[in-house]
Amino acid sequence: MRAPLGSARQTQWSRVTQAHADVAIIGMGAMGSLSAWRLASRGARVIAFERFHPGHDRGSSHGDTRIFRTAYFESPEYVPLLNRAGQLWGELETETGTELLTLTGGLAIGELDGALVTRVIASAALHDLPHRMLDAAQMESLYPQHRLNAGEVAVREDQAGFLRPERSVAAAAARAEALGARVMVETEVTSIESSNSGLVIDSSRGRFAAGRALVAAGPWTAKLLPGLGLALKVERQVQAWLAVDDPAAFSPARFPIFIREIEYDRFRYGFPTTDGRSIKLGVHHEGMEADPDTIDREVADADVEPLRAFARDMLRDVSDRVIDACACMYTNTPDERFIAMSPAEMPGLTVLSACSGHGFKFASVIGELMADAILDGRPLPAIIRTS
């Protein structure tokens, strides 16, 4: 990261620009909107650019629900960030009067010696997270909606549930505006250039200057910054809502969020009902490479068949009838870690990208980390790649 941001009054701004700010944010999806909130709450002058509207359905932050969990199988290093993320989601709820996070508990289901179960247990044990192992008989008693195969178990963790992505993004953007940020919607950024006084952002509404810029453009990041050669892959994902026979049995109080390892390193996930008639299921990864500007947003039968098959084999009282379905995108790094890099050739620029299919839950804490790094020069945790 770059050195701390100096006093706004000491910054020399370019005369060719229409507006200026301490920090410009490009992209107001999960990472951008939450960063805008945390920066504005610190008193920074923020200008944010969003090519659509906060909470839109064109990128990676839509689909009604996103999983929140703390016993993290990806790496125990993420757990402290998740503990703080949960606190910050609560703060945003309080500041906006909006319900964003619903704790249902969470189930990690798979072979006793499989990657998912062993790693969840390791994270929970290392960080003393409340959790409980459930065998097949206990699952049959407590959560009969799931069918377990021979040798499968489940780990229940308490601090898990779901976030409402569209609502969360819109709430963070609105709160940032209330704190003084300027959010420019339907404004596409076409280029970012260095200047003597910071950075110049060219957009569909003119040129703007800022001392720093944070690019959080999700699947459009590599296209916006082609000269950086970012190793990002955009992946098309499909989420589907299947009708349930007894909606009460799939309520948040009775049906926790879940992740299930169906084979080594292959996962399906699901949520309780939020509409009183269906549950959402998804495939984690396994999608086709896509371009964010030409992605096929139509969902075909072939897209939802893996989810129908999963429901038939692994769940009870979930029908084949699709109530709704949508396509979204993962933006992946090779190691699926997040990046917050500041390229040497563009001083003052930070590229914040690559949720890699598991980042939404972190957006609140990453927004705080970005504010601390940009305004105070604080280092980022080692789990976030900076180069």
C-alpha positions in Angstrom: 0.0 0.0 0.0 1.0 3.6 -0.5 2.0 6.1 2.2 -0.7 7.7 4.4 -3.0 10.3 2.8 -2.0 13.8 3.7 -4.3 16.7 4.5 -6.9 17.4 1.9 -6.0 21.1 2.0 -2.4 20.3 1.0 -3.3 18.4 -2.1 -2.8 20.2 -5.4 -5.6 19.3 -7.8 -5.4 19.3 -11.6 -7.1 22.3 -13.3 -8.5 20.2 -16.1 -11.0 18.3 -14.0 -14.6 18.9 -13.0 -14.5 17.6 -9.5 -12.0 16.1 -7.0 -11.9 14.0 -3.9 -9.5 12.4 -1.5 -10.5 8.9 -2.8 -12.3 7.9 -6.0 -14.0 4.5 -6.0 -14.6 2.7 -9.3 -17.4 0.2 -8.9 -20.1 0.2 -6.2 -20.7 -3.5 -5.8 -20.0 -5.2 -2.5 -16.4 -4.2 -2.0 -16.8 -0.7 -3.5 -19.9 0.3 -1.5 -18.6 -1.0 1.8 -15.3 0.8 1.2 -17.2 4.0 0.4 -19.1 3.7 3.7 -16.0 3.1 5.8 -14.0 5.8 4.1 -16.8 8.4 4.4 -17.2 7.4 8.0 -13.6 8.4 8.6 -14.2 11.8 7.0 -12.6 11.2 3.7 -14.0 13.1 0.7 -15.2 10.3 -1.6 -16.4 10.2 -5.1 -17.7 6.9 -6.4 -18.6 5.7 -9.9 -21.1 3.0 -10.7 -22.0 2.1 -14.3 -25.4 0.8 -13.2 -27.0 1.4 -9.7 -25.9 0.1 -6.3 -27.6 -3.3 -5.8 -27.9 -4.1 -9.5 -28.1 -7.6 -11.0 -25.4 -7.3 -13.7 -22.3 -8.4 -11.7 -21.6 -10.5 -8.6 -23.6 -9.0 -5.8 -27.2 -10.1 -6.5 -29.4 -13.2 -6.0 -31.2 -12.4 -2.8 -28.8 -14.2 -0.4 -25.1 -14.8 0.3 -23.7 -17.1 2.9 -22.0 -15.8 6.0 -19.9 -18.3 8.0 -17.0 -18.1 10.4 -15.6 -21.7 10.7 -13.8 -21.2 7.4 -12.6 -24.3 5.6 -10.6 -22.2 3.0 -8.1 -21.2 5.8 -8.2 -20.4 9.5 -6.4 -17.2 8.7 -9.7 -15.7 7.5 -11.5 -16.2 10.8 -10.4 -13.0 12.6 -11.6 -11.0 9.6 -14.9 -12.8 9.7 -15.4 -12.1 13.3 -14.9 -8.4 12.6 -17.0 -8.5 9.5 -20.0 -9.8 11.5 -19.6 -6.8 13.9 -19.5 -4.3 11.0 -22.5 -5.8 9.3 -24.3 -5.2 12.6 -23.1 -1.6 12.7 -24.4 -1.0 9.1 -27.7 -2.5 10.1 -27.9 -0.1 13.1 -26.9 3.0 11.1 -29.3 2.3 8.3 -32.2 0.6 10.1 -32.0 -2.2 7.5 -31.9 -6.0 8.2 -28.9 -7.4 6.4 -27.6 -10.5 8.3 -29.8 -13.4 9.5 -28.0 -15.9 11.7 -29.4 -19.4 11.1 -26.4 -21.5 12.0 -24.6 -23.4 9.3 -24.0 -27.0 8.2 -20.8 -28.3 6.5 -21.7 -31.8 5.2 -19.4 -34.4 3.8 -17.2 -37.4 4.4 -15.7 -37.5 7.9 -12.2 -37.3 6.5 -13.1 -35.1 3.6 -11.6 -31.7 2.9 -14.7 -29.7 4.0 -15.4 -31.3 7.3 -11.8 -31.6 8.5 -11.0 -28.0 7.6 -14.1 -26.6 9.2 -13.3 -28.5 12.4 -9.7 -27.2 12.2 -10.8 -23.5 11.9 -13.4 -23.9 14.6 -11.0 -25.6 17.0 -8.1 -23.1 16.4 -10.4 -20.1 17.0 -12.6 -21.6 19.7 -15.8 -21.2 17.6 -19.0 -22.9 18.9 -19.6 -26.0 16.8 -21.0 -29.5 17.0 -20.4 -32.7 15.1 -23.6 -34.5 14.0 -23.7 -38.1 12.8 -26.3 -39.4 10.4 -28.8 -40.3 13.1 -28.5 -36.9 14.7 -28.9 -35.2 11.3 -32.0 -37.4 10.6 -33.5 -36.1 13.9 -32.5 -32.5 13.7 -32.4 -31.8 10.0 -34.4 -34.5 8.1 -34.4 -32.3 5.0 -30.9 -33.7 4.3 -30.1 -37.2 3.1 -26.7 -38.4 4.3 -24.8 -41.2 2.6 -22.8 -43.8 4.5 -19.7 -42.2 6.0 -21.0 -38.7 5.9 -21.3 -36.4 8.8 -22.1 -32.7 9.4 -20.5 -29.9 11.4 -22.9 -27.3 12.7 -21.4 -23.9 13.5 -23.4 -21.2 15.3 -22.1 -18.0 13.8 -23.4 -18.6 10.3 -26.3 -17.4 8.2 -27.1 -15.3 5.2 -26.7 -11.7 4.0 -29.0 -9.9 1.6 -26.6 -8.7 -1.1 -28.8 -6.2 -3.0 -30.0 -4.7 0.2 -26.5 -4.6 1.7 -24.9 -2.8 -1.2 -27.7 -0.3 -1.5 -27.6 0.4 2.3 -23.9 0.9 2.3 -24.0 3.2 -0.7 -26.8 5.3 0.8 -25.0 5.5 4.1 -21.8 6.7 2.4 -23.9 9.4 0.7 -25.4 10.4 3.9 -21.9 10.8 5.3 -20.9 13.1 2.4 -19.8 10.8 -0.4 -20.8 11.6 -3.9 -22.1 8.5 -5.8 -22.4 8.9 -9.5 -24.7 6.2 -10.9 -25.0 5.2 -14.6 -21.5 6.5 -15.0 -18.9 4.3 -16.7 -15.2 4.8 -16.1 -13.2 4.4 -19.2 -9.7 5.0 -18.0 -7.5 5.9 -15.0 -4.3 7.9 -15.5 -1.6 9.2 -13.1 -1.1 12.9 -12.8 1.3 15.2 -10.9 -1.3 15.6 -8.1 -2.8 12.1 -8.0 -5.0 10.3 -10.4 -7.4 11.4 -13.2 -10.5 9.3 -13.9 -12.1 9.6 -17.4 -15.7 8.7 -17.4 -18.9 9.0 -19.4 -19.6 12.1 -17.4 -16.3 13.8 -17.8 -12.9 13.9 -16.0 -12.3 13.8 -12.3 -9.3 14.0 -10.1 -8.5 12.3 -6.8 -5.6 11.8 -4.5 -6.1 8.1 -4.5 -8.3 5.7 -6.4 -9.7 2.3 -5.4 -10.8 0.1 -8.3 -13.5 -2.4 -7.2 -15.0 -3.1 -10.6 -15.4 -6.9 -10.0 -15.5 -8.8 -13.4 -14.7 -5.6 -15.3 -11.4 -5.0 -13.4 -9.1 -6.6 -15.9 -10.8 -4.9 -18.8 -10.5 -1.5 -17.2 -6.8 -1.9 -16.4 -5.5 -4.0 -19.3 -1.9 -2.7 -18.9 -1.5 -4.4 -15.5 -1.9 -7.9 -16.8 -4.1 -9.0 -13.9 -4.4 -12.8 -13.6 -8.2 -12.7 -13.2 -10.7 -15.2 -14.6 -14.4 -14.4 -14.8 -16.6 -17.4 -14.3 -20.4 -17.7 -15.1 -22.4 -19.1 -12.2 -26.1 -20.0 -12.0 -28.3 -19.9 -8.9 -31.7 -21.5 -8.9 -34.8 -21.5 -6.6 -36.6 -24.8 -6.4 -40.0 -25.2 -5.0 -40.4 -27.0 -1.6 -43.3 -29.1 -0.5 -43.4 -27.8 3.1 -42.1 -24.3 3.3 -42.3 -24.3 7.1 -39.7 -27.1 7.2 -37.3 -24.9 5.3 -37.7 -21.7 7.3 -34.6 -20.0 8.6 -35.4 -21.3 12.1 -35.4 -25.0 10.9 -33.1 -25.1 7.9 -29.6 -23.6 8.3 -27.5 -22.5 5.4 -25.3 -25.4 4.2 -22.4 -26.4 2.1 -22.0 -29.9 1.0 -18.9 -31.6 -0.5 -20.2 -34.1 -3.0 -16.8 -35.2 -4.2 -13.3 -34.0 -3.2 -13.2 -30.2 -3.7 -16.6 -30.1 -5.4 -19.4 -28.3 -3.5 -23.1 -27.5 -3.5 -24.7 -24.9 -1.2 -28.1 -23.8 -0.2 -30.3 -21.5 1.9 -33.5 -21.5 3.8 -36.6 -20.1 2.2 -36.9 -16.3 2.0 -40.1 -16.3 -0.1 -42.1 -18.9 1.6 -42.2 -21.3 -1.3 -38.7 -22.1 -2.5 -35.0 -22.6 -1.5 -32.0 -21.3 -3.4 -29.3 -23.8 -4.4 -26.0 -23.2 -6.1 -22.9 -24.9 -7.5 -19.6 -23.5 -6.1 -17.3 -23.0 -9.1 -17.5 -25.4 -12.1 -18.8 -22.6 -14.3 -17.7 -21.6 -17.8 -15.3 -18.7 -18.4 -17.3 -15.5 -19.4 -16.9 -11.9 -20.5 -18.9 -9.5 -18.3 -20.1 -7.6 -21.3 -21.3 -10.6 -23.3 -22.2 -13.2 -20.6 -25.2 -15.3 -21.3 -27.8 -14.2 -18.8 -30.5 -16.6 -19.9 -30.7 -19.7 -17.8 -31.3 -23.0 -19.7 -32.4 -26.4 -18.4 -28.9 -27.7 -18.7 -27.8 -24.9 -16.2 -30.2 -26.0 -13.5 -30.0 -29.8 -14.0 -27.0 -30.2 -11.6 -29.1 -28.5 -8.9 -32.2 -30.6 -9.7 -30.1 -33.7 -9.5 -28.5 -32.6 -6.2 -32.0 -32.0 -4.7 -33.3 -35.4 -5.9 -30.3 -37.2 -4.4 -29.4 -35.2 -1.3 -32.6 -33.4 -0.1 -36.1 -34.4 0.9 -39.3 -32.5 -0.1 -37.5 -30.3 -2.7 -39.2 -30.5 -6.1 -37.8 -30.2 -9.6 -39.9 -27.1 -10.3 -37.7 -24.0 -10.8 -39.4 -20.9 -9.3 -36.6 -18.6 -10.5 -33.0 -18.7 -11.7 -30.3 -16.2 -12.5 -26.7 -16.0 -13.7 -24.0 -14.1 -11.9 -20.2 -14.0 -12.0 -17.2 -15.0 -9.9 -14.0 -13.1 -10.5 -11.2 -15.6 -9.6 -7.5 -15.4 -8.8 -5.4 -18.5 -9.3 -5.2 -19.2 -5.6 -8.7 -17.8 -4.8 -7.3 -15.2 -2.4 -8.4 -11.6 -2.5 -6.1 -9.0 -3.9 -5.5 -5.4 -2.9 -2.5 -4.4 -4.9 -0.9 -1.0 -5.6 1.0 -1.2 -8.9 4.3 0.7 -8.9 3.5 2.2 -12.3 0.3 3.9 -11.0 1.1 5.5 -7.6 -2.0 6.1 -5.6 -4.1 3.3 -7.2 -5.3 0.3 -5.3 -6.8 -2.6 -7.2 -9.3 -4.4 -4.9 -10.6 -7.5 -6.6 -11.3 -11.1 -6.9 -13.9 -12.3 -4.4 -13.2 -15.7 -6.0 -16.7 -16.8 -5.1 -16.4 -16.4 -1.4 -15.9 -12.7 -0.8 -19.2 -11.0 -0.2 -19.3 -11.9 3.5 -15.9 -10.1 3.9 -17.0 -6.8 2.2 -17.6 -5.0 5.5 -14.3 -5.7 7.0 -12.4 -5.3 3.7 -14.0 -1.9 3.4 -12.6 -1.0 6.8 -9.2 -2.4 5.9 -9.1 -0.3 2.8 -10.0 2.9 4.8 -7.2 2.2 7.3 -4.7 1.4 4.5 -5.5 4.4 2.3 -5.9 7.0 5.1 -3.4 5.7 7.6 -1.0 3.5 5.7 -1.8 0.4 7.8 -0.6 -2.9 6.4 -3.1 -5.5 5.3 -3.4 -9.0 6.8 -1.1 -11.5 5.1 -4.1 -13.5 3.8 -4.8 -10.7 1.3 -2.4 -10.6 -1.6 -0.8 -7.2 -2.2 1.3 -8.2 -5.2 
